[in-house]
Amino acid sequence: MHDQNDKVNALLQGERIPRMATVRQKFESGYIENHGEVLRGLLKRPELERTIRPGMSVAVTAGSRGIDHIDELLRETVRFIQAQGGKPFIVPAMGSHGGAVAEGQIKILEGFHITEETMGCPIKASMEVEQIAALSDGTPVFMDRNACAADGVVVVNRIKPHTGFRGPYESGLYKMMCVGLGKQKGAETVHNRGRKRMGETIQLMGDAFLEKANILFGVATIENAFDRTYRLVALTREEIQAKEPELLVEARGLMPRIIPENLDVLVIDYMGKNISGTGMDTNITRSFSLESGISREGRAKKIAVLDLTDQSHGAAVGMGAADTTTRRLYEKVDFNTTYPNLLTSGGTDSAKLPMIFDDQRLAIQAAIKTAIGADKERLRMVRIRDTLHLSEIQVSEAIFEEICNDPAFEVISPPRELSFDENGDLF
């Protein structure tokens, strides 16, 4: 039952939504199936085995991203350490996520099936940090207190392009050290040096970790366009610094994208922290923060976001990148979970509210109506599930006419009207 102002709804009722075809975009699809077996083989290197001494305590990092088979990769890393006689434990390494409290970070790990029972080792969660170094300008470098007290640290993360800055080290092992292990205080320190200096800061602080902290080795994954593990690597302490930039270039080349360009409207079914740190990957939407200095060329005129994932636990970081949204999404927002991340990063634009409408049909119609300069008779509109799943998408009739014979696409179904239910929703 609609409770929004009837005058607002009346302005949108006549806005035509184009017929949409379903197509499959073709990307690199190779992937690793037997994660545990592959990682076991990679870890069987003398230079890695001798980093573990019998009886030594070893912290293993676990982040807040939905990485393919992360529970299996962490479990295999734990078993490797135990086989060498070490005493591993998991440490949440996710900056200010989880509401910047230890309990919230444990809850995030539980969502990825990372528990003491599944890992076979303790989980030590704390927001307390120690300063381990300082940059040349005096900026402190912080490290999780439990990890700092351990005899060694193994860093585990996915390597991929970041959503808010550019540099030789973006999302990966370096960032896991200085932001993840830095906890809320470390993450805030990184962001306080400025968004445009993020690439420089990550590199300098990562170098400081490798110099001052007892980093033993790293385990990194690269995913293909379908969010499946394309490559696994186990890197020595020295190799982390030398090889991560090369792996980032490889990861960038594997990223999915929305192939049709010059969009008037982009409809995104779901945003969420389990999808991207910014709710929706800005490498896909091109909705980069103006503070980042990264060009927004290629962004759709308007973006409608329809829902927030349950796995986000109310964290709606990134909703400010949407132009229109639904009351359903808004009512899921937990500001006590959303704001700590933004108070840490300074990215207040990320929490600004889009225009809120009673249902998904109205949110889409509002995006179409406000797409100034668009040819409404030949509207260029794309609908995606989320920015992680870009294989199967829907395209408007105007775009379909251009790509129906393009070998980069496979037609699944021809253009047809979107099917809204009695509440005005698609799902």
C-alpha positions in Angstrom: 0.0 0.0 0.0 1.6 3.3 -1.1 1.9 6.0 1.5 4.0 8.4 -0.5 2.6 11.7 -1.5 0.1 11.1 -4.3 1.4 14.2 -6.2 4.9 12.7 -6.4 3.6 9.3 -7.6 1.3 11.0 -10.1 4.4 12.7 -11.7 5.9 9.3 -12.4 2.9 7.2 -13.4 3.2 8.0 -17.1 7.0 7.5 -17.3 7.4 4.6 -19.7 9.8 1.8 -18.7 11.4 0.2 -21.8 11.0 -3.4 -22.7 14.1 -5.3 -21.6 16.0 -8.3 -23.1 18.1 -10.7 -21.2 21.6 -11.3 -22.5 24.8 -13.0 -21.3 28.0 -11.1 -21.5 31.1 -13.3 -22.3 34.1 -13.0 -20.1 37.1 -15.1 -19.1 35.6 -18.1 -17.3 38.6 -20.2 -16.2 38.7 -21.0 -12.5 40.2 -23.2 -9.8 38.0 -26.0 -8.5 40.1 -27.8 -5.9 41.1 -24.8 -3.7 42.4 -26.8 -0.8 44.6 -29.1 -2.9 46.0 -26.2 -4.9 46.9 -24.2 -1.9 48.4 -27.1 -0.1 50.8 -27.5 -3.1 51.6 -23.8 -3.2 52.5 -23.8 0.5 54.9 -26.7 0.2 57.9 -24.5 -0.3 60.9 -24.7 2.0 61.1 -21.0 2.2 57.5 -20.9 3.6 57.8 -24.0 5.8 60.9 -22.7 7.6 59.1 -19.5 8.6 57.1 -21.5 11.2 59.0 -22.7 14.3 57.4 -25.3 16.6 55.4 -23.6 19.3 55.3 -20.2 17.7 52.0 -18.2 17.7 50.8 -17.1 14.3 48.0 -14.7 13.5 46.2 -15.3 10.2 44.1 -12.4 8.8 40.5 -12.7 7.9 38.7 -9.8 6.2 35.2 -8.6 5.6 34.8 -9.3 1.9 32.9 -12.1 0.3 36.0 -13.9 -1.2 35.4 -17.1 -3.1 36.1 -20.1 -0.8 37.7 -17.9 1.8 36.8 -20.3 4.6 38.5 -23.2 2.8 41.6 -21.0 2.1 41.9 -19.9 5.7 41.4 -23.4 7.0 44.1 -24.8 4.8 46.5 -22.0 5.9 45.7 -22.8 9.5 46.4 -26.5 8.9 49.7 -25.7 7.2 50.8 -23.7 10.2 49.8 -26.5 12.6 51.6 -29.1 10.5 54.8 -27.1 11.0 54.2 -27.1 14.8 52.9 -23.6 15.0 49.9 -22.4 17.0 47.7 -20.3 14.6 44.8 -18.1 15.5 42.5 -16.0 13.3 42.4 -12.2 13.7 39.6 -10.1 12.1 41.4 -7.7 9.8 38.8 -5.3 8.5 39.5 -1.8 9.7 36.3 -0.2 11.1 33.8 -2.7 9.6 31.3 -4.5 11.8 30.4 -1.2 13.5 34.0 -0.8 14.7 33.5 -3.3 17.5 35.0 -6.7 18.1 31.6 -8.4 18.4 30.5 -7.0 15.0 33.7 -8.2 13.3 33.2 -11.7 14.7 29.6 -11.7 13.4 30.9 -10.7 9.9 33.3 -13.7 10.0 30.5 -16.0 11.0 28.6 -15.0 7.9 31.5 -16.4 5.9 31.5 -19.7 8.0 34.7 -18.6 9.7 34.3 -19.7 13.3 36.6 -21.4 15.8 34.9 -24.7 15.1 35.2 -24.5 11.3 38.8 -23.1 11.4 40.1 -25.5 14.1 41.8 -22.6 16.0 41.0 -19.7 18.2 39.6 -16.3 16.9 41.0 -13.3 18.7 39.0 -10.2 18.1 39.9 -6.8 19.5 39.9 -3.2 18.4 43.1 -2.5 20.4 46.2 -1.6 18.4 49.9 -0.9 18.9 52.0 1.6 17.0 54.7 -0.3 15.2 56.3 2.5 13.1 55.9 6.0 11.8 56.2 7.5 8.3 58.7 10.2 7.5 56.1 12.9 8.2 55.3 11.4 11.6 52.1 9.6 10.6 51.8 6.6 13.0 51.4 3.0 11.7 49.1 0.9 13.8 48.7 -2.9 14.1 46.1 -5.1 15.8 47.4 -5.8 19.4 46.8 -9.6 19.2 48.6 -9.8 15.9 51.4 -7.6 17.1 51.9 -9.9 20.1 52.1 -13.0 18.0 55.4 -14.5 16.9 54.4 -14.1 13.3 51.6 -13.0 10.9 50.2 -14.6 7.7 48.3 -12.2 5.5 45.4 -13.6 3.4 43.4 -11.5 1.0 42.1 -11.1 -2.5 43.9 -8.8 -4.9 41.7 -6.5 -7.0 41.4 -2.9 -8.1 40.1 -0.6 -5.3 36.9 1.4 -5.6 38.3 4.7 -4.5 42.0 5.2 -5.4 44.7 4.2 -7.8 48.2 3.0 -7.0 50.6 0.0 -7.4 49.0 -1.5 -4.3 45.2 -1.2 -4.1 43.0 -3.9 -2.5 45.3 -6.8 -1.6 47.9 -7.9 0.9 49.3 -4.4 1.4 45.9 -2.9 2.2 45.1 -5.9 4.5 48.1 -5.0 6.6 47.8 -1.3 7.0 44.0 -0.9 6.9 42.8 -4.4 7.9 45.3 -5.0 10.7 45.3 -1.3 11.5 41.7 -1.7 12.8 39.5 1.4 13.2 42.4 3.6 14.3 44.7 2.5 11.5 42.0 2.9 8.9 41.2 6.4 10.1 44.9 7.3 10.0 45.2 6.1 6.4 42.1 8.1 5.3 43.2 11.2 7.2 46.2 11.6 4.8 43.7 12.3 2.1 41.8 10.3 -0.6 44.1 11.5 -3.4 47.1 10.2 -1.4 45.6 6.8 -0.6 47.8 4.9 -3.1 51.0 6.6 -1.7 49.8 5.9 1.9 49.0 2.3 1.4 52.4 1.7 -0.2 54.4 3.5 2.5 52.5 1.9 5.4 52.7 -1.5 3.7 56.4 -1.2 3.4 56.6 -0.2 7.1 54.7 -3.4 8.0 57.1 -5.6 6.0 60.0 -3.9 7.7 58.8 -3.7 11.3 56.1 -6.4 11.8 56.9 -10.1 11.7 55.0 -10.8 8.5 55.8 -14.4 7.6 54.2 -14.8 4.2 51.1 -14.0 2.2 48.3 -16.0 0.5 46.5 -14.1 -2.2 43.7 -14.9 -4.6 42.6 -13.3 -7.9 39.1 -13.8 -9.1 37.6 -14.0 -12.6 34.7 -12.0 -13.9 32.3 -14.5 -12.3 33.8 -14.1 -8.7 35.4 -17.5 -8.9 39.1 -18.1 -8.0 41.2 -17.7 -11.1 44.6 -17.9 -9.5 46.1 -18.6 -6.1 49.5 -17.6 -4.9 51.6 -18.1 -1.8 54.2 -15.3 -1.5 57.2 -15.0 0.8 57.6 -11.8 2.7 59.9 -10.4 0.1 57.7 -11.5 -2.8 54.7 -9.6 -1.4 56.3 -6.3 -2.2 57.7 -7.3 -5.6 54.8 -9.3 -7.0 51.6 -7.7 -5.7 51.7 -4.9 -8.4 51.9 -7.5 -11.1 49.1 -9.4 -9.7 47.0 -6.2 -9.5 47.5 -5.7 -13.2 46.3 -9.2 -13.9 43.3 -8.8 -11.6 42.3 -5.6 -13.4 42.4 -7.4 -16.8 40.0 -10.1 -15.4 37.4 -7.7 -14.0 33.9 -7.8 -15.4 32.2 -4.8 -16.8 29.0 -3.6 -18.3 29.9 -3.8 -22.0 27.2 -1.5 -23.4 28.3 2.2 -22.9 26.7 5.6 -22.8 23.9 4.5 -20.5 21.0 6.7 -19.5 19.9 4.6 -16.6 21.5 1.8 -14.6 19.3 -0.3 -12.4 21.0 -2.3 -9.7 18.9 -4.9 -7.8 21.2 -5.2 -4.8 24.0 -3.2 -3.1 25.8 -4.3 0.1 29.1 -4.6 2.0 29.4 -8.2 1.0 29.4 -7.1 -2.6 31.8 -4.2 -2.3 33.2 -1.9 0.3 31.3 0.9 -1.4 28.1 -1.2 -1.6 28.4 -1.4 -5.4 31.8 -1.5 -7.1 32.6 1.9 -8.4 34.9 0.3 -11.0 31.7 -0.9 -12.6 29.4 2.0 -11.9 32.0 4.7 -12.4 30.5 6.5 -9.4 33.9 7.4 -8.0 34.1 9.9 -5.2 34.9 13.4 -6.4 37.7 13.5 -3.8 39.4 10.5 -5.3 40.4 12.4 -8.5 39.4 9.4 -10.6 37.4 10.2 -13.8 33.7 9.4 -13.6 33.5 9.3 -17.4 31.1 6.5 -18.4 28.8 6.8 -15.4 25.1 6.4 -16.3 23.1 9.6 -16.2 21.1 8.1 -13.3 21.4 5.0 -11.0 18.5 3.3 -9.3 19.3 0.8 -6.5 16.4 -1.3 -5.4 17.5 -3.3 -2.3 20.2 -3.9 0.4 21.6 -7.4 0.9 20.8 -9.1 4.2 24.5 -10.0 4.5 25.2 -6.3 4.9 23.6 -6.3 8.4 22.2 -2.8 7.7 25.5 -1.3 6.5 24.5 0.9 3.6 27.9 2.4 2.8 27.7 3.6 -0.8 24.0 4.5 -1.0 25.0 8.0 -1.7 26.1 6.9 -5.2 22.5 6.1 -6.1 20.1 8.7 -7.4 16.9 6.8 -6.5 16.1 4.0 -4.2 13.2 2.2 -2.4 11.6 2.5 1.0 12.5 -1.2 1.4 16.2 -0.4 1.2 15.9 2.6 3.4 14.1 0.7 6.2 17.0 -1.8 6.2 19.6 0.8 6.9 21.3 0.6 10.3 23.0 3.9 10.8 24.9 2.6 13.8 26.6 0.1 11.5 26.9 2.4 8.5 28.3 5.6 10.1 31.4 4.2 11.9 33.0 3.2 8.6 32.3 6.7 7.1 33.4 8.5 10.3 36.6 6.6 9.9 37.1 7.3 6.2 35.7 10.8 6.0 33.6 9.7 3.0 30.4 11.4 4.1 29.1 11.6 0.5 28.8 7.8 0.7 26.0 8.1 3.3 23.9 10.7 1.6 20.3 9.6 0.9 19.1 9.1 -2.6 15.5 10.0 -3.5 13.3 7.3 -1.8 10.2 5.9 -3.4 7.5 3.5 -2.2 8.3 0.7 -4.7 10.8 -0.5 -7.3 8.7 0.6 -10.2 8.6 4.2 -9.0 12.4 4.2 -8.2 13.1 3.1 -11.8 10.6 5.6 -13.3 12.1 8.4 -11.2 15.6 7.5 -12.6 14.2 7.6 -16.1 12.4 10.9 -15.6 15.5 12.6 -14.2 17.9 11.3 -16.9 18.2 14.7 -18.5 19.2 14.6 -22.2 18.1 11.0 -22.7 16.1 10.0 -25.7 13.1 8.5 -23.9 11.9 6.7 -27.0 15.3 4.9 -27.3 16.3 4.8 -23.7 19.7 3.2 -23.0 19.0 1.2 -19.8 20.7 -1.7 -18.2 19.6 -3.8 -15.2 22.1 -5.9 -13.2 21.6 -8.0 -10.1 24.7 -6.4 -8.4 28.2 -5.3 -9.4 29.6 -8.8 -8.7 27.3 -10.6 -11.1 27.6 -9.2 -14.6 27.3 -12.2 -16.8 23.6 -12.2 -17.2 22.1 -8.7 -17.5 19.0 -7.0 -19.0 19.3 -4.4 -21.7 16.7 -2.1 -23.1 15.3 -2.6 -26.6 17.5 0.2 -28.1 20.7 -1.5 -26.8 19.4 -4.9 -27.8 19.1 -3.8 -31.4 22.8 -2.9 -31.4 24.2 -6.0 -29.7 21.9 -8.9 -30.8 24.4 -10.0 -33.4 27.5 -9.2 -31.4 29.6 -12.3 -30.5 30.4 -10.8 -27.1 26.8 -11.5 -26.2 24.5 -14.4 -26.0 20.7 -13.7 -26.3 18.8 -15.5 -23.5 15.4 -13.9 -24.1 14.1 -11.2 -26.4 12.7 -7.8 -25.2 9.7 -8.0 -23.0 8.0 -5.8 -20.4 9.4 -6.0 -16.9 7.0 -8.0 -14.6 6.1 -6.0 -11.5 3.9 -7.5 -8.8 0.8 -5.9 -7.2 3.1 -4.0 -4.9 5.1 -2.5 -7.8 8.1 -4.6 -7.1 10.2 -6.9 -9.4 11.3 -9.1 -6.5 
